[in-house]
Amino acid sequence: MRAPAPSPSASSAHGARAVRLALWLSGAVVGVALCWFAACLAADGMGARDMQQMVEARRQLAAQVAEGMSNQITADVALLRALPQTLAQIDAIPRAVKRVDTRRWNLMDEASRAEEAMSHREVVDTNAFLSATAGNLGLDYVWVVNPQNYVVLANNGGHGDSFLGVQSSMQPYMKEAMLGGLGEQFTVGRVTGIPGLFFAAPVYDADGYLVAAMGTKVSLARLQHWVSHPTSLVTDPNGLIILSTDASLIGKILPDARLQQMGASDRYNAYQRVDFETWPYQANATAHRDVPAWVPAQVRDTLAWRQGSAMPSLTVSRNASADLTVVVAEPLPAWGQQIANHARNRTIGFVLFVSVLVTFVLVAWSLVRERQHHRVTRHLNQRLQRTNSALANEAHFDHLTGVLTRRRFLALFDSVLTRAHNRAEPLVLVLADLDHFKRINDTWGHAVGDMALQRFASLATGVLRSGDLVGRLGGEEFAIVMGRTTLDAATEVAERLRAAVAETDESFPTGLSMTVSMGMTLCRPGDTASEMLKRADLALYRAKESGRNRHIAG
């Protein structure tokens, strides 16, 4: 026997369920994907903020170190710069220089020149003085060069490696002193081959003539205290690293250093060598291309990576005296932790967003079930609000003319009057009554009478300011309150209103004329609303008795 074929209705229901299931599965996949995307965005924002704060803290630390080193170097260089100036002012120096006759030294070797110089007692004593001074002041060498470029005095005079008799090559710092200035330079000693800081000052005799130049040298070993921080270094004006806590960096050059643009001969003259290696730190763009994209660009662009290290550093530099530059390569030990924190925050955020999504779906499902009930309740509330608004509007505004009702007008009049008393401001009350209104009703009917009331209300509203009050007290009687208005100004307004009412209105039946009588009064100290209404009513009465179509103040 064959199994019974499924009915068409059962197949249709099964298909609808399959479609709904597919829609639910698609929605779930899209929701999870959105949760992952949102978690990535949140983790990226938090990671970028934390990374920025961490880098900024390390940058401030490096800046403080660099600033302290710069101040230390500036103070030390100022002292070292002053030493040759001070020594050059000692009278024995120019006298000893003049004792040495170097006119024939071009015919003698260095040993003969030194022997000839040491034959003079003044030279021996001065050299001994310079030797003691160098030892006391922490100088490596002190020497004096005459205008013929010969060393005639030196702290190592009498030694086997004495500078005496050497013909100086006149480095830039010494040339500056020979011209009467102060010279300073980092270079490699031509005689010793040892690098150091060189300073020079002019030497003048008693008559003020420049007779020589005094030179001093301090080797880098005496300046090692400048780089006490573990990752600090000092470069010369050409970008050559001359001091560093890491001995492997000394003698290397910074990227884009001026030394790279120097010719081979200039390099050799300055450093007694031609080839230089670049320091092992590279910018992020060339060293580590796998820096996460969420790291801020301003952080990424400032990072430097040392070859063979997975930890980046940031560099801070400060200028110091003698055209030296302080560089601090501050490592970022928290870099790896920041990367791990980002991954953790992303996972936590994903779980949190999925939980929120599930909660939202459950709440939405509950809201759908209750929507019908809320819709009925909302409609009832809207009808009630409309009814309340209509009742409130009817209680505040006259249904025929659109101006304030008597009750609302009197309530606002009390408030305005109290404010006028408190602020000592003028206030005018006007009572207006349409002339022969009963005749209009009796002759042309109540419809025309209603038109007359509406026309007056419209004209009154048109001539008054938005802050003034207009109310219908009853029948054809209206009241107007003009705040911050003098009686003269109110009189002008009343006259414009009276004239506008008396003009012919083509919408009225032929033969119908309309006029108004008004009585007004100015607020007096201590006035109450009832007192002002009485005075205005008396003034209105006098206007009626005086022939109508006029306004009288009382």
SULMOKA-V378920 format. One record per pair of residues at least 6 apart in sequence whose ideal C-beta (glycine too) atoms are under 6 Angstrom apart, sorted by the first residue. I is the first residue (numbers start at 1). J is the second residue. Records with the same first field share a line. If there is no record, write none. Layout:
I: J, J
This chain:
31: 357
35: 350, 353, 354, 357
36: 350
38: 353
39: 346, 349, 350, 353
40: 346
42: 349
43: 342, 345, 346, 349
44: 294
46: 345
47: 294, 342
48: 294, 296
51: 295, 299, 338
52: 296
54: 334
55: 299
58: 330, 332
59: 314
62: 316, 328, 330
63: 316
65: 229, 328
66: 316, 318, 326, 328
67: 318
69: 326
70: 318, 320, 326
73: 226, 320, 324
74: 320, 321
77: 321, 322
80: 199, 218
81: 199
83: 137, 216
84: 199, 200, 201, 214, 216
85: 201
87: 214
88: 201, 203, 214
92: 126
93: 203
94: 203, 205, 211
95: 122
96: 122, 123, 126, 153
97: 146, 152, 211, 212
99: 120, 122
100: 117, 152
102: 148, 150
105: 113, 150
110: 165, 166
113: 165
114: 162, 164, 165
117: 123, 152, 164
118: 124
126: 153
127: 157
130: 142, 155
131: 155
134: 142, 155
138: 222
139: 216
140: 217, 219
141: 217
142: 155, 216
143: 151, 154, 163, 215
144: 152, 153, 212, 214
145: 151, 168, 213
146: 152, 212
149: 167, 168, 170
150: 167
151: 163, 164, 166
154: 163, 164
156: 162
157: 164
169: 190
172: 185
173: 183, 184, 185, 198, 200
174: 200, 213, 215
176: 183
177: 183, 200, 201, 202, 213
178: 213
180: 202
182: 201
183: 200
184: 199, 322
185: 198
186: 197, 236, 242
187: 270
188: 195, 271, 272
194: 219
195: 220
196: 217, 218, 219, 220
197: 218
198: 217
199: 216
200: 213, 215
201: 214
202: 210, 213
203: 211, 212, 214
204: 210
205: 211
220: 242, 243
226: 234, 243
227: 243, 244, 245
230: 245
231: 329
232: 328
233: 241, 244, 249, 327
234: 242, 243, 324, 326
235: 241, 325
236: 242
237: 323
238: 258, 259
239: 253, 254, 257, 258, 259
240: 253, 259
241: 249, 250, 252
244: 250
249: 279
252: 277, 279
253: 259, 276, 278
254: 279
264: 274
267: 274
268: 274
280: 306, 307
281: 304, 306
282: 305
284: 291, 300, 303
287: 305
288: 305
291: 300
302: 314
303: 312
304: 313, 315
305: 312
311: 331, 335
312: 332, 335
313: 329, 330, 331
314: 330
315: 327, 329
316: 328
317: 325, 327
318: 326
319: 325
320: 326
396: 408
398: 405, 472
400: 450
401: 453, 454, 457, 472
403: 457, 470, 471, 472
404: 471
406: 473
409: 471
412: 469
413: 481, 529
414: 529
416: 481, 483
417: 529
420: 427, 523
425: 484
426: 486
427: 483, 523
428: 482, 485, 487, 490, 520, 522
429: 481, 521, 532, 536
430: 480, 518, 520
431: 479, 519, 536, 537, 540
432: 478, 516, 518
433: 476, 477, 517, 540
434: 476, 516
435: 515, 517, 548
437: 476
440: 449, 452
441: 449
444: 509
452: 514
459: 500, 501
460: 470, 497
461: 470
463: 493, 496, 497
468: 482
469: 481
470: 480
471: 479
472: 478
473: 479
482: 490
487: 522, 553
490: 520
494: 518, 551
498: 516
501: 514, 516
502: 515
515: 549
517: 543, 544, 548
518: 551
519: 536, 539, 540, 543, 552
520: 553
521: 532, 535, 536, 554
535: 554
538: 554
539: 552, 554
542: 552
543: 550, 552
